[in-house]
Amino acid sequence: MTPQSSLQFLYTFDYFNKLGFRVIAPDTLGYGMSDKPNEPLTIEEYASVLPEVLDDQDVDRITVIGHHTGASIASEFAKSHPSRVDKIILHGIPLYTKEERKERMSNLKVDLSPKKDGSHLVNYWNWIQSRVGGRATLESCQMSLLHVFLAGENEWFCHHAAFAYNLEKTLLELRQPCLIISNTGDPLHYIIPRVQSLRDDFTYRELEGGSVFFIRDEPEKWVDCIGDFL
C-alpha cells in the first residue's frame, strides 16, 4: 500500500521534536502534493532529488528513514551520497526474490477509473480492509485510499521502481550504521531473516502487532523504538 505522502509520518513529528530533531518529510514524486512524472522512474531517480531537498533546507547531513518503497529510496540515497547520510533507519524491507519481483511486476496496475455507482471506491476500500482487517485505524485506511486516488492512473509507477530495483546489491554496499525495524503485522515482516543473513552487522528491532500503517497508528511507540539509535 505504499508509496504514500509525508502524511504517513505526520504524527511522529512532535515526538522527534521532543528528542531535539528536525524532521524533513518530502512526498515521493508522483504522490501527495508532489509533481507527477509522465513515465515510470527508477529508484535511483527517486533518490536523486533528495540532495536538492536538503540543499533547499540548508541541511548538510541527515539520518535517512524509509518505509517499504521508501526503504529502497533511502538505501539508494545513502549509497549514492554517503557524505550526506550519517545513519540509516529502514522499516519494512522489500528484499524480494526474483520470483516475487516477477509476480509483483505482473500485478502492478489497478483499475482506478471512476464508476457511476462509486464501486471503484468501495472496491479499493474493501481491498485495504482485506489486507489490514482490524489491525489498523480507519483513519489510516482512509489516508491510504485517498493517496492512491490522488496519485491517479500512474499510482503504480513507484511500485514498478521498487520491484525492478536490486536492493540486495545496495544493502551490501551500505557503510553507515543501519537500524532495521519491523512490526509483526507488517506484510514484509517475513523478509527480515533474509536481511539478517545479508547484513548481520545491522541493528534489528521488532515491534508487536500493527499493520503496514504502524508508523501512523503508533507514532510514539515507533519513535521510542528508534530514539536511542538516533
C-alpha positions as CSV (number, residue, x, y, z in Angstrom):
1,M,0.0,0.0,0.0
2,T,3.0,2.2,-0.3
3,P,4.2,4.6,-1.6
4,Q,2.3,7.4,0.1
5,S,3.0,11.0,1.0
6,S,4.7,12.6,4.0
7,L,1.4,12.3,5.9
8,Q,2.4,8.8,6.7
9,F,4.9,10.3,9.2
10,L,2.9,13.3,10.3
11,Y,2.1,12.0,13.8
12,T,5.8,11.3,14.5
13,F,6.9,14.9,14.1
14,D,6.1,16.1,17.7
15,Y,7.9,13.1,19.2
16,F,11.0,13.7,17.1
17,N,10.9,17.4,18.1
18,K,10.8,16.4,21.8
19,L,14.0,14.5,21.2
20,G,15.6,17.6,19.6
21,F,15.4,16.5,16.0
22,R,14.1,18.4,13.0
23,V,12.0,16.4,10.5
24,I,12.0,16.8,6.7
25,A,9.5,14.6,5.1
26,P,9.2,15.1,1.4
27,D,6.4,13.4,-0.7
28,T,7.7,10.8,-3.1
29,L,7.5,12.1,-6.6
30,G,4.0,11.4,-8.0
31,Y,2.3,11.1,-4.6
32,G,0.8,13.6,-2.1
33,M,1.2,17.1,-3.4
34,S,4.4,16.5,-5.4
35,D,4.9,16.8,-9.2
36,K,3.6,13.9,-11.3
37,P,6.1,12.2,-13.6
38,N,4.9,11.3,-17.0
39,E,6.7,7.9,-17.2
40,P,7.9,5.4,-14.7
41,L,11.1,6.3,-12.8
42,T,13.8,4.2,-11.2
43,I,14.6,4.1,-7.5
44,E,17.9,5.8,-8.5
45,E,15.9,8.7,-10.0
46,Y,13.6,9.0,-7.0
47,A,16.6,9.2,-4.7
48,S,18.4,11.7,-6.9
49,V,16.0,14.5,-5.9
50,L,16.9,14.3,-2.2
51,P,20.1,16.3,-2.4
52,E,18.1,19.2,-3.8
53,V,15.7,18.9,-0.9
54,L,18.5,19.1,1.6
55,D,20.2,21.9,-0.2
56,D,17.0,23.9,-0.3
57,Q,16.6,23.4,3.5
58,D,20.3,24.2,4.2
59,V,21.0,20.8,5.6
60,D,24.3,19.0,5.1
61,R,24.0,15.6,6.7
62,I,21.0,13.6,7.9
63,T,19.7,10.3,9.3
64,V,17.6,9.0,6.5
65,I,14.5,7.0,7.2
66,G,12.5,4.9,4.7
67,H,9.5,2.6,4.9
68,H,8.8,-0.1,2.3
69,T,9.4,1.5,-1.1
70,G,10.9,4.4,0.9
71,A,13.4,2.0,2.4
72,S,14.7,1.3,-1.1
73,I,14.9,5.0,-1.9
74,A,16.6,5.7,1.4
75,S,19.1,2.9,0.8
76,E,19.9,4.2,-2.6
77,F,20.4,7.7,-1.3
78,A,22.7,6.5,1.4
79,K,24.8,4.5,-1.1
80,S,24.9,7.2,-3.8
81,H,25.5,10.2,-1.4
82,P,27.4,8.7,1.6
83,S,28.8,12.1,2.7
84,R,25.2,13.3,3.4
85,V,24.0,10.4,5.4
86,D,25.2,9.7,9.0
87,K,22.7,6.9,9.8
88,I,20.0,4.8,8.1
89,I,16.7,3.6,9.5
90,L,14.6,1.2,7.4
91,H,11.2,-0.2,8.3
92,G,9.8,-3.0,6.0
93,I,12.5,-4.1,3.6
94,P,11.3,-5.0,0.1
95,L,14.1,-7.6,-0.4
96,Y,12.2,-9.8,-2.8
97,T,13.4,-12.9,-4.6
98,K,13.5,-12.8,-8.4
99,E,10.3,-14.9,-8.4
100,E,8.5,-12.5,-6.0
101,R,9.6,-9.5,-8.0
102,K,8.3,-11.1,-11.3
103,E,5.0,-12.0,-9.7
104,R,4.5,-8.5,-8.4
105,M,5.5,-6.9,-11.7
106,S,2.7,-8.8,-13.3
107,N,0.1,-7.3,-11.0
108,L,1.1,-3.7,-10.9
109,K,-1.9,-1.8,-12.3
110,V,-5.2,-1.4,-10.5
111,D,-8.3,-0.1,-12.2
112,L,-9.0,3.3,-10.5
113,S,-11.3,4.6,-13.2
114,P,-14.5,6.2,-11.7
115,K,-17.7,4.2,-11.7
116,K,-21.1,5.8,-11.6
117,D,-22.1,3.9,-8.5
118,G,-18.9,4.6,-6.7
119,S,-17.9,1.0,-6.7
120,H,-14.3,1.9,-7.6
121,L,-14.0,3.5,-4.1
122,V,-15.8,0.7,-2.3
123,N,-13.7,-2.0,-4.1
124,Y,-10.5,-0.4,-3.1
125,W,-11.6,0.2,0.4
126,N,-12.6,-3.5,0.7
127,W,-9.2,-4.5,-0.6
128,I,-7.5,-2.4,2.1
129,Q,-9.6,-3.9,4.7
130,S,-8.8,-7.4,3.4
131,R,-5.1,-6.6,4.0
132,V,-5.2,-5.0,7.4
133,G,-8.5,-6.1,9.0
134,G,-8.8,-4.7,12.5
135,R,-5.1,-4.1,12.8
136,A,-5.2,-0.5,11.5
137,T,-7.3,2.5,12.3
138,L,-10.0,3.5,9.9
139,E,-8.3,6.9,9.6
140,S,-5.1,5.3,8.2
141,C,-7.1,3.1,5.9
142,Q,-8.8,6.3,4.5
143,M,-5.5,8.0,4.2
144,S,-4.2,5.1,2.1
145,L,-7.3,5.2,-0.2
146,L,-7.0,8.9,-0.7
147,H,-3.3,8.7,-1.5
148,V,-4.0,6.1,-4.2
149,F,-6.7,8.1,-5.9
150,L,-4.8,11.3,-5.7
151,A,-1.9,9.7,-7.4
152,G,-4.3,8.5,-10.1
153,E,-3.7,6.2,-13.0
154,N,0.1,6.3,-12.6
155,E,-0.1,5.2,-9.0
156,W,1.8,2.1,-10.0
157,F,5.0,3.9,-11.1
158,C,6.8,3.7,-7.8
159,H,5.8,0.1,-7.2
160,H,7.4,-0.7,-10.6
161,A,10.6,1.0,-9.5
162,A,10.7,-1.0,-6.2
163,F,10.2,-4.3,-7.9
164,A,12.8,-3.6,-10.6
165,Y,15.5,-2.4,-8.1
166,N,18.4,-4.5,-7.0
167,L,18.1,-3.8,-3.2
168,E,20.3,-6.7,-2.2
169,K,23.3,-5.2,-4.0
170,T,22.7,-1.8,-2.4
171,L,22.3,-3.2,1.1
172,L,25.7,-5.0,0.7
173,E,27.3,-1.6,-0.2
174,L,26.0,0.5,2.7
175,R,28.7,1.6,5.1
176,Q,26.7,3.8,7.6
177,P,25.2,2.4,10.8
178,C,21.8,1.0,9.9
179,L,18.7,0.1,12.1
180,I,16.2,-2.3,10.7
181,I,12.7,-2.2,12.2
182,S,9.8,-4.5,11.6
183,N,6.4,-5.0,13.2
184,T,4.9,-8.4,13.3
185,G,1.8,-7.3,11.5
186,D,3.7,-5.8,8.6
187,P,3.3,-7.7,5.3
188,L,7.1,-7.6,4.8
189,H,7.9,-8.9,8.3
190,Y,8.7,-12.3,6.8
191,I,11.7,-10.8,4.9
192,I,13.7,-9.9,8.0
193,P,15.6,-13.2,8.1
194,R,16.8,-12.5,4.6
195,V,18.2,-9.1,5.6
196,Q,19.8,-10.6,8.7
197,S,21.6,-13.2,6.7
198,L,22.8,-10.5,4.3
199,R,23.9,-8.0,7.0
200,D,24.3,-9.4,10.5
201,D,26.1,-6.1,11.4
202,F,22.9,-4.1,11.2
203,T,20.9,-3.4,14.3
204,Y,17.4,-5.1,14.4
205,R,14.3,-4.4,16.4
206,E,10.8,-5.8,16.4
207,L,7.6,-4.2,17.3
208,E,4.5,-6.3,18.1
209,G,1.3,-6.3,16.1
210,G,0.0,-3.4,13.9
211,S,-0.2,-3.3,10.2
212,V,1.5,-1.6,7.2
213,F,0.3,1.6,8.8
214,F,2.2,1.1,12.1
215,I,4.1,4.4,11.9
216,R,0.9,6.4,11.6
217,D,-1.1,4.4,14.1
218,E,1.6,4.0,16.8
219,P,3.8,7.0,16.3
220,E,5.0,7.2,19.9
221,K,6.0,3.5,20.1
222,W,7.7,3.8,16.8
223,V,9.8,6.9,17.7
224,D,10.6,5.3,21.1
225,C,12.0,2.3,19.2
226,I,14.5,4.3,17.3
227,G,15.2,7.2,19.7
228,D,18.4,5.8,21.2
229,F,19.8,4.8,17.8
230,L,19.5,8.4,16.7
